[in-house]
């Protein structure tokens, strides 16, 4: 049985997973104490299941990988430090490495979840990584719910939209909206114009929506009852108010 620091796998503790599953600055964490190791990521050498394989598997569950969202509530990936603690083995007492918790709260502490962090961030805007050491989980759960609702509906805009004409009722948005679909020659895009002025569907307009917590505005695409082609991704880029007090966003 592997029990000594000099054994190939080291003592039978959770630290084995850190040594086999993490790289910090390109090297596995060592057997001695170390403070605030930098650039810690999953070791994608196959000793543990590769995070890249997990990401590919979950993205492959949908015809459009952008339809997959993930969320994790766990220990922050940083700071990443190692300490040593005495443990009694059959040959005597030896100081064995342990990971220092990356956060602590009244609910307990948590180790740095490096591999989970790499997994979640691989999904870009569709990944939400939050600390488990919060004293109140209600804001965390609300944020996850908002992300699910935003992605499921494909209509809530992510930020307040600038009103380009304050003299006209409603929000007069300046947006670029287009459908995108993959093809053998690359992505194909079809621009969607704004509704109004005799424009026929498909066309877009924005409308107030209290359910859209981040912006208060939703994007509506009028397709006259027709469904987009399978695999179509709707892309929306709007001019937003990025400074407090911008009069275009009352």
SETOR-762991 format. One record per residue: residue number from 0; residue in one letter; x, y negated, z negated of N, C-alpha, C in turn. Coordinates in nm, 2 decimals. Example, Ala and Ser with C-alpha at 12.3 -4.5 7.8 and 13.67 -1.06 7.14 Angstrom:
BEGIN
 vofi loke     nu     nv     nw    cau    cav    caw     cu     cv     cw
    0    A   1.32   0.57  -0.78   1.23   0.45  -0.78   1.32   0.33  -0.78
    1    S   1.28   0.22  -0.71   1.37   0.11  -0.71   1.29   0.00  -0.79
end
This chain:
BEGIN
 vofi loke     nu     nv     nw    cau    cav    caw     cu     cv     cw
    0    X   0.08   0.12   0.00   0.00   0.00   0.00   0.09  -0.13   0.00
    1    X   0.05  -0.22   0.08   0.12  -0.35   0.09   0.09  -0.44  -0.04
    2    X   0.19  -0.45  -0.13   0.16  -0.53  -0.25   0.27  -0.63  -0.28
    3    X   0.38  -0.62  -0.22   0.49  -0.71  -0.26   0.51  -0.82  -0.15
    4    X   0.57  -0.93  -0.19   0.60  -1.04  -0.10   0.69  -1.00   0.01
    5    X   0.77  -0.90  -0.02   0.87  -0.85   0.09   0.80  -0.75   0.18
    6    X   0.68  -0.70   0.16   0.61  -0.61   0.25   0.57  -0.69   0.37
    7    X   0.56  -0.62   0.48   0.52  -0.69   0.61   0.39  -0.77   0.60
    8    X   0.29  -0.72   0.53   0.16  -0.79   0.52   0.15  -0.87   0.39
    9    X   0.25  -0.86   0.30   0.24  -0.93   0.18   0.13  -0.87   0.08
   10    X   0.11  -0.94  -0.03   0.01  -0.89  -0.12  -0.13  -0.88  -0.06
   11    X  -0.22  -0.79  -0.12  -0.35  -0.78  -0.07  -0.45  -0.88  -0.12
   12    X  -0.43  -1.01  -0.07  -0.51  -1.12  -0.11  -0.57  -1.19   0.01
   13    X  -0.66  -1.29  -0.01  -0.71  -1.36   0.10  -0.61  -1.44   0.18
   14    X  -0.49  -1.46   0.11  -0.39  -1.54   0.18  -0.34  -1.47   0.31
   15    X  -0.36  -1.34   0.32  -0.32  -1.27   0.44  -0.39  -1.33   0.56
   16    X  -0.52  -1.36   0.54  -0.59  -1.42   0.66  -0.54  -1.56   0.70
   17    X  -0.48  -1.63   0.60  -0.42  -1.76   0.63  -0.29  -1.74   0.71
   18    X  -0.21  -1.64   0.67  -0.09  -1.61   0.74  -0.11  -1.55   0.88
   19    X  -0.21  -1.47   0.89  -0.23  -1.41   1.02  -0.32  -1.49   1.11
   20    X  -0.40  -1.58   1.05  -0.50  -1.65   1.13  -0.47  -1.80   1.16
   21    X  -0.37  -1.86   1.09  -0.35  -2.00   1.10  -0.20  -2.03   1.15
   22    X  -0.19  -2.14   1.22  -0.06  -2.19   1.25  -0.06  -2.34   1.21
   23    X   0.04  -2.38   1.14   0.06  -2.52   1.10   0.19  -2.57   1.16
   24    X   0.18  -2.67   1.25   0.30  -2.71   1.32   0.36  -2.60   1.40
   25    X   0.28  -2.51   1.45   0.33  -2.40   1.53   0.38  -2.28   1.46
   26    X   0.37  -2.28   1.32   0.42  -2.17   1.25   0.32  -2.12   1.14
   27    X   0.31  -2.00   1.10   0.22  -1.95   1.00   0.26  -2.02   0.86
   28    X   0.16  -2.04   0.78   0.20  -2.09   0.64   0.29  -1.99   0.57
   29    X   0.38  -2.04   0.49   0.48  -1.95   0.43   0.44  -1.90   0.30
   30    X   0.53  -1.83   0.23   0.51  -1.76   0.10   0.54  -1.85  -0.02
   31    X   0.59  -1.97   0.01   0.62  -2.06  -0.10   0.53  -2.18  -0.10
   32    X   0.53  -2.26  -0.21   0.44  -2.38  -0.22   0.48  -2.48  -0.11
   33    X   0.38  -2.54  -0.05   0.39  -2.65   0.05   0.28  -2.74   0.04
   34    X   0.30  -2.87   0.05   0.20  -2.97   0.04   0.16  -3.04   0.17
   35    X   0.03  -3.05   0.20  -0.02  -3.12   0.31   0.05  -3.08   0.44
   36    X   0.04  -2.95   0.48   0.08  -2.90   0.60   0.00  -2.97   0.72
   37    X   0.07  -3.00   0.83   0.01  -3.07   0.94  -0.03  -2.98   1.06
   38    X  -0.12  -3.03   1.14  -0.16  -2.97   1.27  -0.19  -2.82   1.25
   39    X  -0.28  -2.79   1.16  -0.32  -2.65   1.14  -0.43  -2.61   1.23
   40    X  -0.42  -2.50   1.30  -0.52  -2.45   1.39  -0.52  -2.30   1.39
   41    X  -0.62  -2.24   1.46  -0.63  -2.10   1.47  -0.51  -2.04   1.54
   42    X  -0.45  -1.93   1.49  -0.35  -1.86   1.57  -0.42  -1.77   1.67
   43    X  -0.41  -1.81   1.79  -0.48  -1.74   1.90  -0.39  -1.62   1.96
   44    X  -0.32  -1.55   1.87  -0.23  -1.44   1.92  -0.30  -1.31   1.91
   45    X  -0.42  -1.30   1.87  -0.49  -1.17   1.87  -0.48  -1.09   1.74
   46    X  -0.41  -1.14   1.64  -0.40  -1.07   1.51  -0.54  -1.07   1.44
   47    X  -0.61  -1.18   1.46  -0.75  -1.19   1.42  -0.83  -1.22   1.55
   48    X  -0.96  -1.21   1.54  -1.05  -1.24   1.66  -1.02  -1.38   1.70
   49    X  -0.99  -1.40   1.83  -0.96  -1.53   1.89  -1.08  -1.62   1.88
   50    X  -1.06  -1.74   1.84  -1.17  -1.84   1.84  -1.21  -1.87   1.98
   51    X  -1.12  -1.87   2.07  -1.16  -1.89   2.21  -1.25  -1.78   2.26
   52    X  -1.24  -1.66   2.22  -1.33  -1.55   2.26  -1.47  -1.57   2.20
   53    X  -1.47  -1.62   2.07  -1.60  -1.64   2.01  -1.67  -1.76   2.08
   54    X  -1.60  -1.86   2.11  -1.66  -1.98   2.18  -1.72  -1.93   2.32
   55    X  -1.64  -1.85   2.39  -1.68  -1.81   2.52  -1.81  -1.72   2.51
   56    X  -1.81  -1.63   2.40  -1.92  -1.55   2.38  -2.05  -1.62   2.36
   57    X  -2.05  -1.72   2.27  -2.17  -1.80   2.24  -2.21  -1.89   2.35
   58    X  -2.12  -1.95   2.42  -2.15  -2.03   2.53  -2.21  -1.95   2.64
   59    X  -2.17  -1.82   2.65  -2.23  -1.73   2.75  -2.37  -1.68   2.72
   60    X  -2.42  -1.71   2.61  -2.56  -1.67   2.57  -2.66  -1.75   2.65
   61    X  -2.62  -1.86   2.71  -2.72  -1.94   2.78  -2.67  -1.96   2.93
   62    X  -2.76  -1.97   3.02  -2.72  -2.00   3.16  -2.64  -2.13   3.17
   63    X  -2.68  -2.23   3.09  -2.61  -2.36   3.08  -2.55  -2.36   2.94
   64    X  -2.41  -2.35   2.93  -2.35  -2.36   2.80  -2.38  -2.48   2.72
   65    X  -2.42  -2.59   2.78  -2.45  -2.71   2.71  -2.58  -2.69   2.63
   66    X  -2.65  -2.58   2.65  -2.77  -2.56   2.57  -2.74  -2.49   2.44
   67    X  -2.62  -2.47   2.41  -2.58  -2.40   2.28  -2.53  -2.51   2.18
   68    X  -2.58  -2.52   2.06  -2.53  -2.61   1.96  -2.50  -2.53   1.84
   69    X  -2.39  -2.57   1.77  -2.35  -2.50   1.65  -2.33  -2.60   1.54
   70    X  -2.34  -2.56   1.41  -2.32  -2.64   1.30  -2.25  -2.56   1.18
   71    X  -2.17  -2.62   1.10  -2.11  -2.55   0.99  -2.10  -2.65   0.87
   72    X  -2.13  -2.59   0.75  -2.12  -2.67   0.63  -2.02  -2.59   0.55
   73    X  -1.89  -2.63   0.54  -1.79  -2.55   0.48  -1.68  -2.65   0.43
   74    X  -1.56  -2.59   0.39  -1.45  -2.67   0.34  -1.39  -2.75   0.46
   75    X  -1.35  -2.87   0.44  -1.28  -2.95   0.54  -1.15  -2.88   0.58
   76    X  -1.11  -2.90   0.71  -0.99  -2.84   0.75  -0.86  -2.90   0.69
   77    X  -0.87  -3.02   0.64  -0.76  -3.08   0.57  -0.80  -3.14   0.44
   78    X  -0.72  -3.16   0.35  -0.57  -3.13   0.35  -0.55  -2.98   0.34
   79    X  -0.43  -2.93   0.39  -0.40  -2.79   0.39  -0.27  -2.78   0.31
   80    X  -0.28  -2.72   0.19  -0.16  -2.71   0.10  -0.16  -2.56   0.04
   81    X  -0.04  -2.52   0.00  -0.02  -2.39  -0.05   0.04  -2.40  -0.19
   82    X  -0.01  -2.33  -0.29   0.06  -2.32  -0.42   0.09  -2.17  -0.45
   83    X   0.15  -2.15  -0.56   0.18  -2.01  -0.60   0.13  -1.99  -0.74
   84    X   0.08  -1.87  -0.76   0.03  -1.83  -0.89   0.09  -1.69  -0.93
   85    X   0.12  -1.67  -1.06   0.17  -1.53  -1.10   0.06  -1.42  -1.09
   86    X   0.10  -1.31  -1.04   0.01  -1.20  -1.03   0.09  -1.07  -1.08
   87    X   0.03  -0.99  -1.16   0.09  -0.86  -1.20   0.07  -0.75  -1.10
   88    X   0.18  -0.70  -1.05   0.17  -0.58  -0.97   0.24  -0.46  -1.04
   89    X   0.24  -0.35  -0.97   0.30  -0.23  -1.03   0.44  -0.24  -1.06
   90    X   0.51  -0.33  -0.99   0.65  -0.35  -1.01   0.68  -0.47  -1.10
   91    X   0.58  -0.53  -1.15   0.60  -0.65  -1.24   0.52  -0.77  -1.19
   92    X   0.56  -0.88  -1.24   0.49  -1.01  -1.21   0.56  -1.08  -1.10
   93    X   0.49  -1.13  -1.00   0.54  -1.20  -0.89   0.46  -1.33  -0.86
   94    X   0.52  -1.43  -0.82   0.45  -1.56  -0.78   0.40  -1.54  -0.64
   95    X   0.27  -1.54  -0.62   0.21  -1.52  -0.49   0.14  -1.64  -0.44
   96    X   0.15  -1.66  -0.30   0.09  -1.79  -0.25  -0.06  -1.78  -0.25
   97    X  -0.12  -1.90  -0.27  -0.26  -1.92  -0.26  -0.29  -2.05  -0.19
   98    X  -0.40  -2.06  -0.12  -0.44  -2.19  -0.06  -0.51  -2.28  -0.16
   99    X  -0.47  -2.41  -0.16  -0.53  -2.51  -0.24  -0.66  -2.55  -0.18
  100    X  -0.77  -2.56  -0.26  -0.90  -2.61  -0.20  -0.88  -2.74  -0.14
  101    X  -0.95  -2.76  -0.03  -0.94  -2.89   0.05  -1.05  -2.98   0.00
  102    X  -1.14  -2.94  -0.09  -1.24  -3.03  -0.15  -1.30  -2.96  -0.27
  103    X  -1.36  -3.04  -0.36  -1.42  -2.99  -0.48  -1.53  -3.08  -0.52
  104    X  -1.63  -3.02  -0.58  -1.75  -3.10  -0.63  -1.81  -3.02  -0.75
  105    X  -1.92  -3.08  -0.80  -1.99  -3.01  -0.91  -2.04  -2.87  -0.87
  106    X  -2.05  -2.85  -0.74  -2.10  -2.71  -0.70  -1.98  -2.61  -0.68
  107    X  -1.86  -2.66  -0.70  -1.74  -2.57  -0.68  -1.64  -2.63  -0.58
  108    X  -1.55  -2.54  -0.53  -1.45  -2.59  -0.44  -1.45  -2.50  -0.32
  109    X  -1.38  -2.55  -0.21  -1.38  -2.47  -0.09  -1.24  -2.48  -0.02
  110    X  -1.20  -2.37   0.04  -1.07  -2.37   0.10  -1.08  -2.43   0.24
  111    X  -0.97  -2.48   0.30  -0.98  -2.54   0.43  -1.02  -2.44   0.54
  112    X  -1.13  -2.47   0.61  -1.19  -2.38   0.70  -1.13  -2.41   0.84
  113    X  -1.01  -2.38   0.87  -0.94  -2.42   0.99  -1.00  -2.35   1.11
  114    X  -1.03  -2.22   1.10  -1.08  -2.15   1.22  -1.22  -2.19   1.25
  115    X  -1.30  -2.21   1.15  -1.44  -2.26   1.17  -1.44  -2.39   1.23
  116    X  -1.35  -2.48   1.18  -1.34  -2.62   1.24  -1.30  -2.61   1.39
  117    X  -1.21  -2.52   1.42  -1.17  -2.51   1.56  -1.29  -2.46   1.65
  118    X  -1.37  -2.37   1.59  -1.48  -2.31   1.66  -1.59  -2.42   1.69
  119    X  -1.62  -2.50   1.58  -1.72  -2.60   1.60  -1.68  -2.71   1.69
  120    X  -1.56  -2.76   1.68  -1.51  -2.87   1.76  -1.50  -2.83   1.91
  121    X  -1.49  -2.70   1.94  -1.48  -2.65   2.08  -1.61  -2.68   2.15
  122    X  -1.72  -2.71   2.08  -1.85  -2.74   2.14  -1.87  -2.89   2.16
  123    X  -1.77  -2.97   2.14  -1.78  -3.11   2.16  -1.90  -3.18   2.09
  124    X  -1.98  -3.25   2.16  -2.09  -3.32   2.10  -2.20  -3.23   2.05
  125    X  -2.20  -3.10   2.09  -2.29  -3.00   2.05  -2.25  -2.93   1.92
  126    X  -2.14  -2.97   1.86  -2.09  -2.91   1.74  -2.09  -3.01   1.62
  127    X  -2.14  -2.97   1.51  -2.15  -3.05   1.39  -2.08  -2.98   1.27
  128    X  -1.97  -3.04   1.22  -1.89  -2.99   1.11  -1.90  -3.08   0.99
  129    X  -1.95  -3.03   0.88  -1.98  -3.11   0.76  -1.92  -3.04   0.64
  130    X  -1.89  -3.12   0.54  -1.82  -3.07   0.41  -1.93  -3.01   0.32
  131    X  -1.89  -2.90   0.26  -1.98  -2.83   0.17  -1.97  -2.89   0.03
  132    X  -1.88  -2.99   0.01  -1.86  -3.05  -0.12  -1.94  -3.17  -0.15
  133    X  -2.04  -3.20  -0.07  -2.13  -3.31  -0.09  -2.21  -3.28  -0.21
  134    X  -2.24  -3.39  -0.29  -2.32  -3.37  -0.41  -2.47  -3.35  -0.37
  135    X  -2.51  -3.40  -0.26  -2.65  -3.39  -0.21  -2.65  -3.34  -0.07
  136    X  -2.71  -3.23  -0.04  -2.71  -3.17   0.09  -2.82  -3.22   0.18
  137    X  -2.91  -3.30   0.13  -3.02  -3.34   0.21  -2.98  -3.43   0.33
  138    X  -2.88  -3.52   0.32  -2.83  -3.60   0.43  -2.77  -3.51   0.54
  139    X  -2.70  -3.40   0.49  -2.63  -3.31   0.58  -2.73  -3.23   0.66
  140    X  -2.83  -3.18   0.59  -2.93  -3.10   0.66  -3.01  -3.19   0.75
  141    X  -3.04  -3.32   0.71  -3.11  -3.41   0.80  -3.03  -3.43   0.93
  142    X  -2.90  -3.45   0.92  -2.82  -3.47   1.03  -2.82  -3.35   1.13
  143    X  -2.81  -3.23   1.07  -2.82  -3.11   1.15  -2.95  -3.10   1.22
  144    X  -3.06  -3.13   1.15  -3.19  -3.13   1.21  -3.21  -3.23   1.32
  145    X  -3.15  -3.35   1.31  -3.15  -3.45   1.41  -3.08  -3.41   1.54
  146    X  -2.96  -3.34   1.51  -2.89  -3.29   1.63  -2.96  -3.18   1.70
  147    X  -3.03  -3.09   1.63  -3.11  -2.99   1.69  -3.23  -3.05   1.77
  148    X  -3.29  -3.15   1.71  -3.40  -3.22   1.78  -3.36  -3.29   1.90
  149    X  -3.24  -3.36   1.89  -3.19  -3.44   2.00  -3.16  -3.35   2.12
  150    X  -3.09  -3.24   2.09  -3.05  -3.15   2.20  -3.16  -3.07   2.25
  151    X  -3.26  -3.04   2.17  -3.37  -2.96   2.22  -3.46  -3.04   2.31
  152    X  -3.48  -3.17   2.27  -3.57  -3.25   2.35  -3.51  -3.32   2.47
  153    X  -3.37  -3.34   2.47  -3.30  -3.40   2.58  -3.36  -3.54   2.61
  154    X  -3.41  -3.61   2.51  -3.47  -3.74   2.53  -3.43  -3.85   2.44
  155    X  -3.39  -3.82   2.32  -3.35  -3.92   2.23  -3.21  -3.98   2.27
  156    X  -3.20  -4.11   2.28  -3.07  -4.17   2.31  -2.99  -4.18   2.18
  157    X  -2.86  -4.18   2.20  -2.77  -4.17   2.08  -2.74  -4.30   2.02
  158    X  -2.77  -4.41   2.08  -2.74  -4.54   2.02  -2.84  -4.65   2.06
  159    X  -2.86  -4.76   1.99  -2.95  -4.86   2.03  -2.92  -4.91   2.17
  160    X  -3.03  -4.92   2.25  -3.01  -4.96   2.39  -3.03  -5.12   2.40
  161    X  -2.94  -5.18   2.48  -2.95  -5.32   2.50  -3.07  -5.36   2.58
  162    X  -3.14  -5.46   2.54  -3.26  -5.51   2.61  -3.20  -5.62   2.70
  163    X  -3.20  -5.60   2.83  -3.14  -5.69   2.93  -3.23  -5.80   2.97
  164    X  -3.36  -5.80   2.92  -3.45  -5.91   2.95  -3.54  -5.93   2.83
  165    X  -3.50  -6.02   2.74  -3.58  -6.04   2.62  -3.71  -6.11   2.64
  166    X  -3.73  -6.17   2.76  -3.86  -6.24   2.79  -3.97  -6.14   2.84
  167    X  -3.93  -6.02   2.87  -4.03  -5.92   2.92  -4.06  -5.82   2.81
  168    X  -4.18  -5.79   2.79  -4.23  -5.69   2.69  -4.16  -5.56   2.71
  169    X  -4.13  -5.49   2.60  -4.06  -5.36   2.60  -3.91  -5.38   2.62
  170    X  -3.84  -5.27   2.62  -3.70  -5.26   2.63  -3.66  -5.25   2.78
  171    X  -3.60  -5.35   2.83  -3.55  -5.35   2.97  -3.41  -5.30   2.97
  172    X  -3.40  -5.17   2.99  -3.27  -5.11   2.97  -3.19  -5.10   3.11
  173    X  -3.06  -5.10   3.09  -2.97  -5.09   3.21  -2.90  -4.95   3.19
  174    X  -2.95  -4.85   3.27  -2.91  -4.71   3.26  -2.87  -4.65   3.39
  175    X  -2.78  -4.56   3.39  -2.75  -4.47   3.50  -2.80  -4.33   3.46
  176    X  -2.90  -4.28   3.54  -2.96  -4.15   3.51  -2.95  -4.06   3.63
  177    X  -2.90  -3.94   3.61  -2.88  -3.85   3.73  -2.89  -3.71   3.68
  178    X  -2.94  -3.62   3.77  -2.94  -3.48   3.76  -2.81  -3.43   3.81
  179    X  -2.75  -3.33   3.74  -2.63  -3.26   3.79  -2.64  -3.11   3.79
  180    X  -2.60  -3.05   3.89  -2.60  -2.90   3.90  -2.47  -2.85   3.96
  181    X  -2.43  -2.74   3.91  -2.30  -2.68   3.95  -2.32  -2.61   4.09
  182    X  -2.22  -2.62   4.17  -2.22  -2.55   4.30  -2.08  -2.50   4.33
  183    X  -2.07  -2.42   4.44  -1.94  -2.36   4.47  -1.84  -2.47   4.51
  184    X  -1.88  -2.59   4.55  -1.79  -2.70   4.58  -1.78  -2.80   4.47
  185    X  -1.83  -2.77   4.36  -1.82  -2.86   4.24  -1.96  -2.92   4.20
  186    X  -1.96  -3.01   4.10  -2.09  -3.06   4.06  -2.16  -3.14   4.16
  187    X  -2.29  -3.12   4.18  -2.37  -3.21   4.27  -2.46  -3.30   4.19
  188    X  -2.47  -3.42   4.22  -2.54  -3.52   4.14  -2.65  -3.59   4.23
  189    X  -2.77  -3.60   4.17  -2.88  -3.67   4.23  -2.92  -3.79   4.14
  190    X  -2.90  -3.91   4.19  -2.93  -4.03   4.11  -3.08  -4.04   4.10
  191    X  -3.13  -4.08   3.98  -3.27  -4.10   3.95  -3.29  -4.25   3.92
  192    X  -3.38  -4.31   4.00  -3.40  -4.46   3.98  -3.49  -4.49   3.87
  193    X  -3.49  -4.61   3.83  -3.58  -4.66   3.72  -3.72  -4.67   3.78
  194    X  -3.82  -4.63   3.70  -3.96  -4.64   3.74  -4.00  -4.79   3.76
  195    X  -4.11  -4.81   3.83  -4.16  -4.95   3.85  -4.13  -5.00   3.99
  196    X  -4.20  -5.10   4.03  -4.18  -5.16   4.17  -4.21  -5.06   4.28
  197    X  -4.31  -4.97   4.26  -4.35  -4.88   4.36  -4.25  -4.76   4.38
  198    X  -4.16  -4.74   4.29  -4.07  -4.63   4.29  -4.15  -4.50   4.27
  199    X  -4.13  -4.40   4.35  -4.20  -4.27   4.33  -4.11  -4.18   4.25
  200    X  -4.18  -4.08   4.17  -4.10  -3.98   4.10  -4.01  -3.90   4.19
  201    X  -3.90  -3.85   4.13  -3.86  -3.87   3.99  -3.80  -4.01   3.96
  202    X  -3.84  -4.06   3.85  -3.79  -4.19   3.80  -3.78  -4.19   3.65
  203    X  -3.71  -4.29   3.59  -3.70  -4.29   3.45  -3.75  -4.42   3.39
  204    X  -3.78  -4.41   3.26  -3.81  -4.53   3.18  -3.78  -4.50   3.03
  205    X  -3.76  -4.60   2.95  -3.74  -4.58   2.81  -3.86  -4.63   2.73
  206    X  -3.88  -4.57   2.61  -3.99  -4.60   2.53  -3.95  -4.59   2.38
  207    X  -4.02  -4.67   2.30  -3.99  -4.66   2.16  -4.03  -4.53   2.10
  208    X  -3.95  -4.47   2.01  -3.97  -4.34   1.96  -3.91  -4.34   1.81
  209    X  -4.00  -4.35   1.71  -3.95  -4.34   1.57  -3.88  -4.21   1.54
  210    X  -3.91  -4.10   1.61  -3.84  -3.98   1.58  -3.69  -3.98   1.62
  211    X  -3.65  -4.08   1.70  -3.51  -4.09   1.74  -3.44  -4.17   1.64
  212    X  -3.38  -4.11   1.54  -3.33  -4.18   1.43  -3.21  -4.27   1.46
  213    X  -3.13  -4.23   1.56  -3.01  -4.31   1.59  -3.03  -4.43   1.67
  214    X  -3.14  -4.42   1.76  -3.16  -4.53   1.85  -3.30  -4.59   1.84
  215    X  -3.40  -4.51   1.80  -3.54  -4.56   1.80  -3.59  -4.56   1.94
  216    X  -3.52  -4.50   2.04  -3.56  -4.51   2.18  -3.54  -4.37   2.25
  217    X  -3.64  -4.34   2.33  -3.63  -4.21   2.40  -3.62  -4.24   2.55
  218    X  -3.56  -4.15   2.63  -3.55  -4.15   2.77  -3.66  -4.06   2.83
  219    X  -3.75  -4.11   2.91  -3.85  -4.03   2.97  -3.83  -4.02   3.12
  220    X  -3.83  -3.90   3.18  -3.81  -3.89   3.32  -3.94  -3.83   3.38
  221    X  -4.00  -3.91   3.46  -4.12  -3.87   3.53  -4.09  -3.79   3.65
  222    X  -4.12  -3.66   3.65  -4.10  -3.58   3.77  -4.23  -3.54   3.84
  223    X  -4.34  -3.61   3.81  -4.47  -3.58   3.87  -4.51  -3.43   3.85
  224    X  -4.47  -3.38   3.73  -4.51  -3.24   3.70  -4.42  -3.13   3.76
  225    X  -4.32  -3.17   3.84  -4.23  -3.07   3.89  -4.11  -3.04   3.80
  226    X  -4.07  -2.92   3.79  -3.96  -2.88   3.70  -3.83  -2.89   3.78
  227    X  -3.72  -2.94   3.71  -3.59  -2.94   3.78  -3.54  -2.80   3.81
  228    X  -3.45  -2.79   3.91  -3.39  -2.66   3.94  -3.32  -2.60   3.82
  229    X  -3.32  -2.47   3.81  -3.25  -2.40   3.70  -3.11  -2.44   3.70
  230    X  -3.06  -2.46   3.57  -2.92  -2.51   3.55  -2.89  -2.65   3.57
  231    X  -3.00  -2.73   3.59  -2.99  -2.88   3.60  -2.96  -2.94   3.47
  232    X  -2.86  -3.03   3.47  -2.83  -3.11   3.35  -2.87  -3.25   3.37
  233    X  -2.94  -3.31   3.28  -2.98  -3.45   3.29  -2.87  -3.53   3.22
  234    X  -2.81  -3.63   3.29  -2.71  -3.72   3.24  -2.77  -3.86   3.22
  235    X  -2.74  -3.92   3.11  -2.79  -4.05   3.08  -2.68  -4.14   3.03
  236    X  -2.65  -4.25   3.09  -2.55  -4.35   3.05  -2.62  -4.49   3.04
  237    X  -2.64  -4.55   2.92  -2.71  -4.67   2.91  -2.61  -4.78   2.84
  238    X  -2.63  -4.90   2.88  -2.56  -5.01   2.81  -2.62  -5.02   2.67
  239    X  -2.54  -5.02   2.57  -2.58  -5.02   2.43  -2.53  -5.14   2.35
  240    X  -2.58  -5.17   2.23  -2.53  -5.27   2.15  -2.43  -5.22   2.05
  241    X  -2.30  -5.25   2.07  -2.20  -5.20   1.99  -2.15  -5.29   1.88
  242    X  -2.21  -5.41   1.87  -2.17  -5.51   1.77  -2.29  -5.55   1.68
  243    X  -2.28  -5.55   1.55  -2.39  -5.59   1.46  -2.43  -5.74   1.50
  244    X  -2.56  -5.76   1.50  -2.61  -5.89   1.53  -2.63  -5.92   1.68
  245    X  -2.60  -5.82   1.76  -2.62  -5.85   1.91  -2.77  -5.88   1.93
  246    X  -2.80  -5.99   1.98  -2.94  -6.03   2.00  -3.02  -5.94   2.10
  247    X  -2.95  -5.86   2.18  -3.01  -5.78   2.27  -3.08  -5.65   2.21
  248    X  -3.04  -5.63   2.08  -3.09  -5.52   2.00  -3.15  -5.57   1.87
  249    X  -3.28  -5.62   1.88  -3.34  -5.68   1.76  -3.35  -5.57   1.65
end
